[in-house]
């Protein structure tokens, strides 16, 4: 099913309020500013900083 395009347009990073982009695999939303990836589970974005995966910068990592 995937994430609705309209939903993607209104979602923002909960940490910095910046834009998020869908990953090429469609398995998460990435905030380039915070370098965090928010997972998508059962077509629902989990927009919680505590659930985010660090992509190398600061932030919560696994």
Wavefront OBJ file of the C-alpha trace (Angstrom):
o trace
v 0.000 0.000 0.000
v 2.712 2.523 0.945
v 2.588 5.984 2.433
v 0.054 8.429 1.029
v 1.732 11.279 -0.889
v -0.399 13.888 0.888
v 0.675 12.507 4.277
v 4.337 12.759 3.266
v 3.858 16.425 2.431
v 2.646 17.302 5.949
v 4.941 15.077 8.032
v 7.905 16.739 9.730
v 10.781 15.553 11.874
v 9.616 15.624 15.502
v 13.094 16.665 16.659
v 13.832 19.676 14.413
v 10.496 20.148 12.594
v 12.341 19.833 9.267
v 11.268 17.961 6.136
v 11.486 14.189 5.924
v 11.975 12.126 2.768
v 10.907 8.559 2.041
v 13.837 6.150 1.714
v 14.383 4.475 -1.650
v 13.387 1.154 -0.052
v 10.215 2.707 1.366
v 11.055 1.409 4.843
v 11.505 4.734 6.598
v 11.507 8.501 6.548
v 14.822 10.346 6.740
v 15.531 13.773 8.197
v 18.720 15.031 6.532
v 19.188 17.769 9.152
v 19.143 15.433 12.183
v 20.517 12.421 10.282
v 17.707 10.272 11.693
v 15.608 7.602 10.016
v 12.098 7.058 11.329
v 10.860 3.523 10.626
v 7.644 2.652 8.816
v 5.787 -0.318 10.304
v 2.646 -1.735 8.680
v 2.476 1.364 6.425
v 2.467 3.659 9.490
v 5.393 6.045 10.069
v 6.707 5.823 13.625
v 7.542 9.485 14.222
v 9.094 9.113 17.687
v 12.629 10.337 18.358
v 13.191 7.363 20.695
v 12.414 4.964 17.811
v 14.600 6.759 15.257
v 17.777 5.207 13.878
v 20.893 7.372 13.709
v 22.440 7.659 10.252
v 25.795 8.807 11.530
v 25.237 12.227 13.056
v 23.866 12.903 16.498
v 20.645 11.282 17.624
v 19.362 8.019 18.953
v 20.978 4.972 17.408
v 20.627 1.240 17.595
l 1 2 3 4 5 6 7 8 9 10 11 12 13 14 15 16 17 18 19 20 21 22 23 24 25 26 27 28 29 30 31 32 33 34 35 36 37 38 39 40 41 42 43 44 45 46 47 48 49 50 51 52 53 54 55 56 57 58 59 60 61 62
